[in-house]
């Protein structure tokens, strides 16, 4: 699988889970079979640009969020788990305090 397709697959999975919807729910909202979503998230099939636009509308993101910069060394290079940790950290002030204490940050 190509690097670009792999990164698109990872981003699609990330943003769908971030939105809190299942593959089936996304598929229903854009009018495709749920196994299409699975194939796109695995990177086995490419996404048509018009379908990708529909997906972005449902997920509340832009095409740039999906395509973005590939091979980046910043936040774009985080794994799905790292992104989940950051999102949880941002939503929970008590977690922020605990992390600061553990890391001895002020």
C-alpha positions as CSV (number, residue, x, y, z in Angstrom):
1,X,0.0,0.0,0.0
2,X,1.3,3.5,-0.9
3,X,2.3,5.8,1.9
4,X,-0.3,8.5,0.9
5,X,-3.1,5.9,0.9
6,X,-1.9,4.6,4.3
7,X,-1.9,8.1,5.8
8,X,-5.4,8.9,4.4
9,X,-6.7,5.6,5.8
10,X,-5.3,6.4,9.2
11,X,-6.7,10.0,9.2
12,X,-10.1,8.7,8.0
13,X,-10.2,6.2,10.9
14,X,-9.1,8.9,13.4
15,X,-11.6,11.5,12.4
16,X,-14.5,9.0,12.3
17,X,-13.7,7.7,15.7
18,X,-13.2,11.3,17.0
19,X,-16.7,12.1,15.7
20,X,-18.0,9.0,17.6
21,X,-19.8,7.3,14.7
22,X,-19.5,3.7,13.4
23,X,-18.5,2.7,9.9
24,X,-22.1,1.7,9.3
25,X,-23.4,5.1,10.4
26,X,-21.0,6.9,8.2
27,X,-21.8,4.6,5.3
28,X,-25.5,5.3,5.7
29,X,-25.0,9.0,5.8
30,X,-23.0,9.1,2.6
31,X,-24.9,6.4,0.8
32,X,-22.3,3.6,0.5
33,X,-22.0,0.1,1.9
34,X,-20.2,-0.1,5.3
35,X,-17.6,-2.4,3.9
36,X,-16.5,0.5,1.6
37,X,-15.6,2.5,4.8
38,X,-13.7,-0.5,6.1
39,X,-11.7,-0.8,2.9
40,X,-10.9,2.9,2.9
41,X,-9.8,2.8,6.5
42,X,-7.5,-0.2,5.8
43,X,-6.1,1.6,2.7
44,X,-7.1,-1.3,0.4
45,X,-9.3,1.0,-1.8
46,X,-8.9,4.6,-2.8
47,X,-11.6,7.1,-2.1
48,X,-13.2,9.1,-4.9
49,X,-12.8,12.8,-4.3
50,X,-16.6,13.5,-4.4
51,X,-17.2,10.8,-1.8
52,X,-14.3,12.1,0.3
53,X,-16.0,15.5,0.2
54,X,-19.2,14.0,1.5
55,X,-17.3,12.2,4.3
56,X,-15.6,15.4,5.3
57,X,-19.0,17.2,5.5
58,X,-20.4,14.4,7.8
59,X,-17.2,14.4,10.0
60,X,-17.1,18.2,10.2
61,X,-13.6,18.4,8.7
62,X,-11.9,19.6,5.6
63,X,-10.3,17.8,2.7
64,X,-7.0,19.3,4.0
65,X,-7.5,17.6,7.3
66,X,-7.5,14.3,5.4
67,X,-4.8,15.0,2.8
68,X,-2.8,17.5,4.8
69,X,0.9,17.2,4.8
70,X,2.3,13.7,4.5
71,X,5.4,12.6,6.2
72,X,5.1,15.5,8.6
73,X,7.2,15.5,11.8
74,X,4.7,17.5,13.9
75,X,1.3,16.6,15.3
76,X,0.4,14.9,12.0
77,X,2.9,12.2,12.8
78,X,1.2,11.2,16.0
79,X,-0.3,7.7,16.2
80,X,-4.0,7.2,16.7
81,X,-3.4,6.3,20.4
82,X,-1.3,9.4,20.9
83,X,-4.1,11.6,19.4
84,X,-6.6,9.9,21.7
85,X,-4.4,10.7,24.8
86,X,-4.1,14.3,23.7
87,X,-7.9,14.6,23.1
88,X,-8.6,13.1,26.6
89,X,-6.0,15.4,28.2
90,X,-7.7,18.5,26.6
91,X,-11.2,17.5,27.8
92,X,-10.2,16.7,31.4
93,X,-8.7,19.5,33.6
94,X,-8.1,17.0,36.4
95,X,-6.1,14.8,34.1
96,X,-4.1,17.9,33.0
97,X,-3.2,18.6,36.7
98,X,-2.2,15.0,37.3
99,X,0.0,14.9,34.2
100,X,1.7,18.1,35.2
101,X,2.4,16.7,38.6
102,X,3.8,13.4,37.3
103,X,6.0,15.3,34.8
104,X,6.9,18.0,37.4
105,X,5.6,20.7,35.1
106,X,4.4,24.0,36.5
